[in-house]
Amino acid sequence: MKNFSIAKSRRLRSTPYTDRIEAHGVSSYTVYNHMLLPASFKSLESDYHHLKKYVQVWDVAAERQVEISGKDSSKLVQLMTCRDLSKSKVGKCYYAPLIDNDGLLVNDPIINKLAEDKWWLSIADADVIFFAKGLAAGNKFEVEINEPNVNILAVQGPLADDLMSKLFGEEIRKLKFFNFDYFELKGHKYFIARSGWSKQGGFEVYVDNDIAGQNLYDYLFEEGKEFNVKPGCPNLIERIEGALLSYGNDFDNRDNPFEANFDKFIHLDSDVDFLGKEKLKKIREKGITRKLMGVKIEHNKIDMYCEKTLFADSKEVVGYVRSATFSPTFNKVIGIAMINKPYWNAKNQFNIEINEKIYVGSVCDLPLV
């Protein structure tokens, strides 16, 4: 297949780290929140093996922040998510699906509580800021909503703690999962959370100053040589194996949170009010007819440009693969698929057409590893 380049413009923003990742040999980009997001460096599989063994620095500035502050900020943030945030605490991060009035998914950000009246929604790929502004205007909330100049660097991999403690001190090792705090380095204070879009462990640094971010990028590579640090990015193989879902790929505004297996984040019996609550109660009462499951396919390659249909021997539709790639761990194609009832029972088999040939696959639980 012919390779194409992405034409850059003001609609497609680069990041403060773009020149550095290009000097490090980024080999492909995707577009995320109207920004460049690296998709691979040496190769998808090589990056995967390195991530699972060492430490990587990721330019994930495309993970934008929607800042909501002011008197009614808590009301607005709660209105947007089906997760009960009434007992949320400053300094903690909350994975919180956003829901529209029909009970369908809008986004799945990490919500960081900076103060009782200030929140950052660290969003997946969707224009959440307009959703928030519309709700604020319609409800006449006293809030301010903006996108701050925050550009995240992620440090991911089993040696992430070693690298970060070398720069920021041993205290950073005590930072608990989905908590954040402020750490100083060379005169600049960095907002650092123990989080990230991999299952290998690590941190996300929310950098609010371009020069400080570029300096930190350089420091990480200077100090990380003994840990075999390399540039990286969210890895398709690793995130599918670990069932780290991608809004716009694995689920979108066609799907409700029960179908996406977000049950533990759907607090319908709480006293808080949020969009789509009554619709979700009806969905819970009626039950769902499809849900996201893992799939394994007896093949070594798959190209994903759109959903791929899965069929039973009877030609009945089993479901649709939404994300997939070859996994060297399983030595077969693995994926995340929306599977119809009753086929979502693990180990059910199906057929799939790839490049005009039929291959056999099976349904499995998530995560795959």
C-alpha positions, 0 to 999 in steps of 0.5 A: 500500500502506498504511504501518505503524509499528513499535511500540517496546518493550524487545524492540525496542531503540532506540540512543543515536543514535535521537533524532538520526537521527529529527531528521535525518528517517529515513523507515523502519526495519527490525529487526536483532538486536532493534534499530531499524536505519534503512533510508532517509532521503530515499529509497532512490535519493536516498540511493544517489546521495549515498552514491556521491558524498559521505559519510554517517554511519550508525547501525549500533548494531544490528550487535551485538558478542559478546565472547568472552574468557578462556583458551579464547576462541581455541578457541571462536572457531575452533570456530565458523568454517570460516576458519582463524584460527590465524595471526590478529593483534591489530588485524585484522578477519576476515570469517568465516562461522560454521558449525553441525554440519551445515555450514550457515551460522549468521552471517557476522560480522567477527571483531575480535581485540582481544587473544590472549584477547579477541575481538569478533564483530561479527554479522549478524542472528542470536542468535549469543551463544546459539550461542556460550554453548551451544558453550562449555557443551558443551565446558566451555571457560573463557571469558566471553561477553557483549554489551558496550555497543558502538554502532557509527557508520559513516562511509561514502562517497568523502569519508569519509577527508577527514571522519575525518582532519579530526576524528582527524588525518591518521594515520587515512588510513594505517589499512589495510582490515580493520585497527583502531586507537584514535584520540583525540578530545576526551579519549575514545579511539575504536576505529576500523576501516576497514570498513563495509557499502558498497563506497564506502570508510569506517570503523566506530567501535565506541563503548563510551560512549553520551555519547561516541558522541552527541558524535561523531555531532554532531561529524561533522555539525558538521565535515562540512558542507564535505563535504556530510555527510548521515545514511544507512544501509546502502543496498539498491541499493548493497549488491546491486550490490556483492554485499554479502550479507545473512544472513537475506535472501540466505542463511541456515541452509538454505545451506552456505558453498559455495553462498554463494560463500564458498570462500576462507574455507573452510579444510578442508585446515588443521589447525584443528578447527571445526564441520561440517568433515567435512560440508563435506568431503563437500559439496566432494567431491560438489559443489553443485547451486545457488549465489548469482548475480546477476540482472537483470530487465527491469522497474522495480519489485519488492516483496520480502517473500519469495523469488520463483520463477524459471522457464525456458520449460519451466516448470522452476524456475531458482531463487529471488530472495532480494533485489532492487531497482530500480537506476538504474545499470542501469535495471532490477531487479537482485537476488541469487538462489539459482540451480540448476545448470545455470542458474547459467551467466551470461547464462541467461534466465528468466521471473519473475512480478511483479504477475501479469505475466511479465517476462524476466530473465537470470543474471549474475555477482556483483558486478554492478558 
